[in-house]
Amino acid sequence: MAHVITDECVSCGTCEPECPCGAISAGDPIYVIDAEVCTDCGVCVDSCPVDAIKPGE
């Protein structure tokens, strides 16, 4: 299951370059993870300074 970015996202962009799959992109108003591309590796979770990335349900 793909990770998700919650409303706590501050749109800092730190997670985008960390994603090895290119699944993260700028959305409006917060960053989003493309569930079709995300491999659930979790690298983005450690890069988020506000803990806004969670495992999907």
DSSP file (Angstrom, degrees, kcal/mol; ACC not computed):
  #  RESIDUE AA STRUCTURE BP1 BP2  ACC     N-H-->O    O-->H-N    N-H-->O    O-->H-N    TCO  KAPPA ALPHA  PHI   PSI    X-CA   Y-CA   Z-CA
    1    1 A M              0   0    0      0, 0.0    55,-0.4     0, 0.0    38,-0.0   0.000 360.0 360.0 360.0 135.7    0.0    0.0    0.0
    2    2 A A        -     0   0    0     53,-0.1    54,-0.4     1,-0.1    33,-0.1  -0.300 360.0-111.6 -70.1 149.9    1.4    3.4   -0.9
    3    3 A H        -     0   0    0     52,-0.2     2,-0.3    31,-0.1    -1,-0.1  -0.372  31.9-146.4 -72.3 161.1    2.4    6.0    1.6
    4    4 A V  E     -A   54   0A   0     50,-2.9    50,-2.6    -2,-0.1     2,-0.5  -0.948   8.7-131.4-130.8 152.4    0.3    9.2    1.9
    5    5 A I  E     -A   53   0A   0     -2,-0.3    48,-0.2    48,-0.2    28,-0.1  -0.916  29.4-146.9-104.2 125.4    1.1   12.8    2.7
    6    6 A T    >   -     0   0    0     46,-3.5     3,-1.9    -2,-0.5    25,-0.1  -0.232  31.2 -93.8 -87.4 175.6   -1.2   14.3    5.3
    7    7 A D  T 3  S+     0   0    0      1,-0.3    -1,-0.1    23,-0.1    45,-0.1   0.590 114.8  78.9 -65.5 -10.3   -2.5   17.8    5.8
    8    8 A E  T 3   +     0   0    0     44,-0.2    -1,-0.3    43,-0.1    44,-0.1   0.608  66.8 121.7 -72.8 -10.0    0.4   18.5    8.1
    9    9 A C    <   -     0   0    0     -3,-1.9    -4,-0.0    43,-0.2    39,-0.0  -0.271  48.3-164.9 -55.2 132.8    2.6   18.9    5.0
   10   10 A V        -     0   0    0     20,-0.0    -1,-0.1     0, 0.0    -3,-0.1   0.224  39.1-118.4-105.0  11.8    4.2   22.3    4.9
   11   11 A S        +     0   0    0      1,-0.1    -2,-0.1    20,-0.1    15,-0.0   0.851  64.0 146.0  56.4  40.5    5.2   22.0    1.2
   12   12 A C        -     0   0    0      1,-0.0    -1,-0.1    19,-0.0    -3,-0.0   0.750  53.1-135.7 -78.5 -23.5    8.9   22.3    1.9
   13   13 A G        +     0   0    0     12,-0.1     3,-0.3     3,-0.0    -1,-0.0   0.490  65.0 127.4  84.9   2.7    9.7   19.9   -0.9
   14   14 A T  S  > S+     0   0    0      1,-0.2     4,-0.5     2,-0.1    34,-0.1   0.856  71.1  51.0 -61.5 -36.4   12.3   17.9    1.1
   15   15 A C  H >> S+     0   0    0      1,-0.2     4,-1.1     2,-0.1     3,-0.7   0.828  93.1  73.5 -73.2 -33.3   10.6   14.5    0.3
   16   16 A E  H >4 S+     0   0    0     -3,-0.3     3,-0.8     1,-0.3     8,-0.3   0.900 100.1  40.4 -54.6 -52.1   10.4   14.9   -3.5
   17   17 A P  H 34 S+     0   0    0      0, 0.0    -1,-0.3     0, 0.0    -2,-0.1   0.720 110.0  62.2 -72.2 -16.8   14.1   14.4   -4.4
   18   18 A E  H << S+     0   0    0     -3,-0.7    -2,-0.2    -4,-0.5    -3,-0.1   0.728  78.0  99.2 -77.9 -21.9   14.4   11.6   -1.8
   19   19 A C    X<  -     0   0    0     -4,-1.1     3,-0.7    -3,-0.8     5,-0.1  -0.538  59.0-160.4 -72.2 116.1   11.8    9.3   -3.5
   20   20 A P  T 3  S+     0   0    0      0, 0.0    -1,-0.2     0, 0.0    -2,-0.0   0.657  90.5  48.9 -71.2 -13.5   13.7    6.7   -5.6
   21   21 A C  T 3  S-     0   0    0     -3,-0.0    -2,-0.1     0, 0.0    -3,-0.0   0.539 105.5-122.5-101.3  -9.7   10.6    6.1   -7.7
   22   22 A G    <   +     0   0    0     -3,-0.7    16,-0.1    -6,-0.2    -6,-0.1   0.807  67.8 136.7  71.3  28.8    9.7    9.6   -8.5
   23   23 A A        +     0   0    0     14,-0.1    11,-3.0    -7,-0.1     2,-0.4   0.588  45.8  81.5 -85.1 -10.8    6.2    9.1   -6.9
   24   24 A I  E     +B   33   0B   0     -8,-0.3     2,-0.3     9,-0.2     9,-0.2  -0.811  53.0 160.6-103.4 134.8    6.1   12.5   -5.1
   25   25 A S  E     -B   32   0B   0      7,-2.3     7,-2.8    -2,-0.4     2,-0.3  -0.968  45.6 -86.5-145.6 161.7    5.2   15.7   -6.7
   26   26 A A        +     0   0    0     -2,-0.3     5,-0.2     5,-0.2     2,-0.2  -0.519  49.3 179.4 -70.1 129.3    4.0   19.2   -5.8
   27   27 A G        -     0   0    0      3,-0.4     4,-0.1    -2,-0.3    -1,-0.0  -0.394  38.1 -64.1-112.7-165.4    0.2   19.3   -5.4
   28   28 A D  S    S-     0   0    0      1,-0.2     3,-0.0    -2,-0.2    -2,-0.0  -0.913 117.3 -15.3-129.0 104.8   -2.2   22.1   -4.5
   29   29 A P  S    S+     0   0    0      0, 0.0     2,-0.2     0, 0.0    -1,-0.2  -0.994 138.6  25.2-102.8  -5.4   -1.7   23.0   -1.7
   30   30 A I  S    S-     0   0    0      1,-0.1    -3,-0.4    -4,-0.1   -23,-0.1  -0.722  85.9 -88.7-117.8 166.8    0.5   20.1   -0.4
   31   31 A Y        -     0   0    0     -2,-0.2     2,-0.3    -5,-0.2    -5,-0.2  -0.355  43.6-153.8 -68.7 154.1    2.7   17.5   -2.0
   32   32 A V  E     -B   25   0B   0     -7,-2.8    -7,-2.3   -28,-0.1     2,-0.5  -0.928  10.8-136.7-131.9 154.7    1.2   14.2   -3.1
   33   33 A I  E     -B   24   0B   0     -2,-0.3     2,-0.8    -9,-0.2    -9,-0.2  -0.957  20.6-131.7-112.4 126.0    2.3   10.6   -3.6
   34   34 A D    >>  -     0   0    0    -11,-3.0     4,-2.4    -2,-0.5     3,-1.4  -0.676  14.0-158.0 -77.0 109.9    1.2    8.8   -6.7
   35   35 A A  T 34 S+     0   0    0     -2,-0.8    -1,-0.2     1,-0.3   -33,-0.1   0.741  89.7  60.4 -63.3 -24.4   -0.1    5.4   -5.4
   36   36 A E  T 34 S+     0   0    0      1,-0.2    -1,-0.3   -13,-0.1    -2,-0.1   0.742 115.5  32.8 -74.0 -23.3    0.4    3.8   -8.8
   37   37 A V  T <4 S+     0   0    0     -3,-1.4    -2,-0.2   -14,-0.1    -1,-0.2   0.740  93.3 101.9-103.5 -31.7    4.2    4.6   -8.7
   38   38 A C     <  -     0   0    0     -4,-2.4   -36,-0.1   -15,-0.2    -5,-0.0  -0.316  48.1-167.6 -61.6 132.1    4.9    4.3   -5.0
   39   39 A T        -     0   0    0     -2,-0.0    -1,-0.1   -37,-0.0    -4,-0.1   0.297  41.8-116.9-102.8   7.2    6.6    1.1   -3.9
   40   40 A D        +     0   0    0      1,-0.1    -2,-0.1   -37,-0.1   -38,-0.0   0.829  65.7 144.9  64.6  34.4    6.1    1.7   -0.2
   41   41 A C        -     0   0    0      1,-0.1    -1,-0.1   -38,-0.0   -39,-0.0   0.804  50.8-139.5 -74.9 -29.0    9.8    1.8    0.5
   42   42 A G    >>  +     0   0    0     12,-0.1     4,-0.9     3,-0.0     3,-0.6   0.480  62.1 127.9  86.3   2.7    9.4    4.4    3.2
   43   43 A V  H 3> S+     0   0    0      1,-0.2     4,-0.8     2,-0.2     3,-0.4   0.879  72.4  56.8 -58.7 -37.8   12.5    6.5    2.3
   44   44 A C  H 3> S+     0   0    0      1,-0.2     4,-1.1     2,-0.2     3,-0.5   0.822  95.0  66.0 -64.3 -32.2   10.3    9.6    2.2
   45   45 A V  H X4 S+     0   0    0     -3,-0.6     3,-0.6     1,-0.2    -1,-0.2   0.915 102.3  46.4 -58.2 -45.8    9.1    9.1    5.8
   46   46 A D  H 3< S+     0   0    0     -4,-0.9    -1,-0.2    -3,-0.4    -2,-0.2   0.731 109.8  55.2 -70.2 -22.6   12.5    9.7    7.2
   47   47 A S  H 3< S+     0   0    0     -4,-0.8    -1,-0.2    -3,-0.5    -2,-0.2   0.672  82.3  99.3 -85.9 -16.2   13.1   12.8    5.1
   48   48 A C    X<  -     0   0    0     -4,-1.1     3,-0.9    -3,-0.6     5,-0.1  -0.593  57.0-160.4 -78.3 120.0    9.9   14.7    6.2
   49   49 A P  T 3  S+     0   0    0      0, 0.0    -1,-0.1     0, 0.0    -4,-0.0   0.654  91.1  41.5 -74.4 -14.5   10.7   17.3    8.9
   50   50 A V  T 3  S-     0   0    0      0, 0.0    -2,-0.1     0, 0.0   -42,-0.0   0.225 107.2-117.9-116.6  14.0    7.1   17.5   10.1
   51   51 A D    <   +     0   0    0     -3,-0.9   -43,-0.1    -6,-0.2   -42,-0.1   0.876  65.1 143.1  53.2  43.7    6.2   13.8   10.1
   52   52 A A        +     0   0    0    -44,-0.1   -46,-3.5    -7,-0.1     2,-0.5   0.410  43.4  86.0 -93.6   1.8    3.5   14.4    7.5
   53   53 A I  E     +A    5   0A   0    -48,-0.2   -48,-0.2    -8,-0.2    -5,-0.1  -0.915  55.8 171.5-109.5 124.1    4.1   11.1    5.6
   54   54 A K  E     -A    4   0A   0    -50,-2.6   -50,-2.9    -2,-0.5     2,-0.1  -0.865  40.3 -90.0-127.2 157.0    2.3    8.0    6.8
   55   55 A P        -     0   0    0      0, 0.0   -52,-0.2     0, 0.0   -53,-0.1  -0.423  51.8-111.1 -62.0 142.1    1.8    4.4    5.6
   56   56 A G              0   0    0    -54,-0.4   -53,-0.1   -55,-0.4   -52,-0.0  -0.281 360.0 360.0 -71.0 162.1   -1.4    4.1    3.5
   57   57 A E              0   0    0    -55,-0.0    -1,-0.1   -54,-0.0   -54,-0.1   0.398 360.0 360.0-110.4 360.0   -4.4    2.3    4.8
